[in-house]
Amino acid sequence: MGIRLLIFMCLIIMISALPNREHRNRRDVMDTMKHAWDEVVKTFNDAGDAVVHVFKPTEKSIIDKMADGIKGLTN
C-alpha cells in the first residue's frame, strides 16, 4: 500500500510540474504588462526631470558663461 501511495504522489507531482500552455500564456501576458508599466513609469520620471530642468537648469546659461569669462578677464 505504501509503494502505491508513493507512486501516486510522484505521478501527481510530475503532472503538476509539467508546463501548462494556458499558464505560460497568462504568465507571458503578465510579464509584458509589468514591463510596459515599468516603461510608463520610467517615461513619466524622465518627463518630470525634463520639466524640472526647464525651469531650474543645472548648467549655466550661455549668458552666465560669458559673464564669468569677462569677469575672469578683468581679474
Backbone bond lengths (Angstrom), bond angles and torsions (degrees), N, CA, C in turn:
res aa  C-N    CA-C-N  psi(-1)  N-CA   C-N-CA  omega(-1)  CA-C   N-CA-C  phi
1 M - - - 1.443 - - 1.524 110.81 -
2 G 1.325 116.71 -38.97 1.454 120.57 -178.18 1.518 112.79 -65.94
3 I 1.351 117.17 -37.31 1.456 120.17 -179.09 1.521 110.35 -70.66
4 R 1.336 117.28 -33.72 1.466 120.88 177.68 1.528 110.34 -65.74
5 L 1.314 116.12 -42.43 1.458 120.51 178.16 1.524 110.52 -64.07
6 L 1.315 116.55 -40.77 1.464 120.64 178.63 1.526 111.15 -63.79
7 I 1.323 117.35 -44.21 1.463 121.06 178.24 1.525 110.48 -64.65
8 F 1.337 117.04 -41.35 1.459 121.23 178.21 1.526 111.19 -61.81
9 M 1.312 117.20 -44.45 1.475 121.44 178.99 1.525 111.00 -63.96
10 C 1.328 116.98 -41.14 1.471 120.41 177.96 1.517 110.64 -63.57
11 L 1.337 116.69 -39.20 1.453 120.92 178.45 1.528 110.84 -64.47
12 I 1.313 117.03 -43.30 1.467 121.51 177.93 1.526 110.30 -61.83
13 I 1.310 117.39 -43.31 1.470 121.12 179.74 1.521 110.68 -63.98
14 M 1.336 116.85 -41.23 1.463 119.63 -179.98 1.530 111.11 -66.33
15 I 1.322 117.47 -40.18 1.469 120.86 179.41 1.521 110.23 -65.89
16 S 1.326 117.39 -41.14 1.463 119.55 -178.90 1.526 111.80 -72.33
17 A 1.322 116.93 -22.34 1.463 119.86 -179.73 1.524 112.59 -83.90
18 L 1.329 117.47 -17.44 1.461 120.00 179.26 1.525 109.88 -66.77
19 P 1.321 116.68 138.84 1.466 118.33 -179.29 1.524 111.15 -70.15
20 N 1.284 115.10 135.43 1.454 121.92 178.59 1.532 107.30 -102.33
21 R 1.321 116.99 131.08 1.465 121.05 -175.53 1.530 111.31 -62.54
22 E 1.314 117.13 -38.38 1.463 120.69 -179.78 1.531 110.74 -65.27
23 H 1.318 116.02 -43.79 1.466 119.46 179.07 1.522 110.72 -65.33
24 R 1.325 117.29 -38.29 1.453 120.88 179.31 1.524 110.48 -64.85
25 N 1.333 117.31 -42.88 1.460 120.76 178.44 1.520 111.03 -63.58
26 R 1.333 115.82 -41.98 1.463 119.91 179.17 1.537 110.12 -63.32
27 R 1.332 116.42 -41.74 1.457 120.65 179.40 1.529 110.56 -65.21
28 D 1.337 116.83 -40.90 1.458 120.25 179.26 1.531 111.23 -63.82
29 V 1.326 116.90 -40.19 1.459 120.69 178.00 1.518 110.19 -64.32
30 M 1.320 116.97 -43.42 1.460 120.39 179.86 1.527 110.90 -65.01
31 D 1.332 117.49 -39.59 1.463 120.34 177.37 1.522 110.96 -64.26
32 T 1.327 116.65 -40.26 1.458 120.72 178.44 1.519 110.99 -64.66
33 M 1.329 116.31 -43.02 1.469 119.81 178.69 1.523 111.03 -64.16
34 K 1.314 117.15 -41.08 1.460 120.59 179.03 1.524 110.47 -63.89
35 H 1.332 116.77 -43.19 1.464 120.65 179.02 1.532 110.40 -63.46
36 A 1.335 116.50 -42.13 1.472 119.95 179.11 1.522 110.47 -63.61
37 W 1.321 117.51 -41.13 1.469 120.28 179.24 1.530 110.82 -65.09
38 D 1.318 116.86 -40.66 1.464 119.83 177.04 1.525 111.17 -60.86
39 E 1.337 116.86 -38.31 1.466 120.93 178.02 1.533 111.06 -67.27
40 V 1.334 117.02 -37.87 1.469 120.58 177.53 1.515 109.93 -63.84
41 V 1.306 117.01 -45.14 1.470 120.95 179.38 1.525 110.46 -62.26
42 K 1.317 117.08 -42.75 1.464 120.80 178.96 1.527 110.94 -63.35
43 T 1.333 116.61 -41.10 1.466 120.75 179.06 1.520 110.88 -63.41
44 F 1.337 117.36 -44.45 1.463 120.03 178.38 1.529 111.25 -64.06
45 N 1.316 117.95 -38.54 1.458 120.40 177.58 1.524 110.78 -63.78
46 D 1.326 116.73 -43.82 1.464 120.29 178.42 1.521 111.23 -64.36
47 A 1.331 116.45 -40.29 1.471 119.84 178.70 1.524 110.46 -65.52
48 G 1.325 117.24 -40.97 1.467 119.93 177.38 1.517 111.91 -63.19
49 D 1.323 116.86 -40.80 1.461 120.31 177.10 1.520 111.01 -63.38
50 A 1.328 117.28 -39.00 1.466 120.82 179.57 1.520 110.63 -64.77
51 V 1.334 117.39 -40.35 1.466 120.34 178.93 1.527 110.12 -65.25
52 V 1.312 116.78 -41.20 1.466 119.76 178.96 1.521 110.15 -63.39
53 H 1.329 118.13 -41.13 1.462 120.87 -179.46 1.522 112.33 -68.25
54 V 1.329 117.85 -25.23 1.469 120.22 177.12 1.518 109.71 -67.98
55 F 1.311 116.29 -44.48 1.461 119.70 -175.96 1.522 113.17 -88.96
56 K 1.312 117.62 -20.92 1.458 121.19 -179.92 1.527 107.88 -139.73
57 P 1.326 116.47 78.13 1.467 118.47 -176.21 1.525 111.54 -67.03
58 T 1.303 115.07 146.97 1.460 119.63 -179.68 1.524 110.97 -89.22
59 E 1.328 116.86 -24.80 1.458 120.04 178.21 1.517 109.32 -95.30
60 K 1.309 115.53 157.83 1.461 120.27 176.53 1.518 109.10 -73.10
61 S 1.324 115.19 146.75 1.450 118.86 176.18 1.529 109.26 -74.61
62 I 1.311 115.97 167.42 1.470 120.76 -178.94 1.519 110.43 -62.31
63 I 1.328 116.95 -37.65 1.478 120.11 179.69 1.530 109.81 -64.19
64 D 1.349 117.23 -42.60 1.464 120.16 178.46 1.519 110.94 -64.51
65 K 1.323 117.44 -37.88 1.462 120.18 177.84 1.522 111.04 -65.62
66 M 1.316 117.03 -40.79 1.467 120.09 177.69 1.530 110.86 -65.08
67 A 1.342 116.86 -40.69 1.469 120.44 179.12 1.522 110.07 -63.99
68 D 1.331 117.82 -41.21 1.464 120.52 177.43 1.526 110.85 -64.37
69 G 1.336 117.14 -36.76 1.455 120.62 178.61 1.521 111.28 -65.94
70 I 1.317 116.34 -39.77 1.481 120.38 178.93 1.527 109.98 -67.99
71 K 1.338 116.33 -40.92 1.458 119.75 178.13 1.524 109.63 -62.53
72 G 1.307 116.44 -38.01 1.462 120.63 179.73 1.526 111.57 -66.68
73 L 1.321 117.40 -33.70 1.467 120.93 178.61 1.520 111.65 -71.63
74 T 1.336 117.04 -35.31 1.475 120.41 -177.85 1.513 111.32 -77.36
75 N 1.321 118.32 -22.93 1.474 120.10 -178.62 1.455 110.30 -84.88
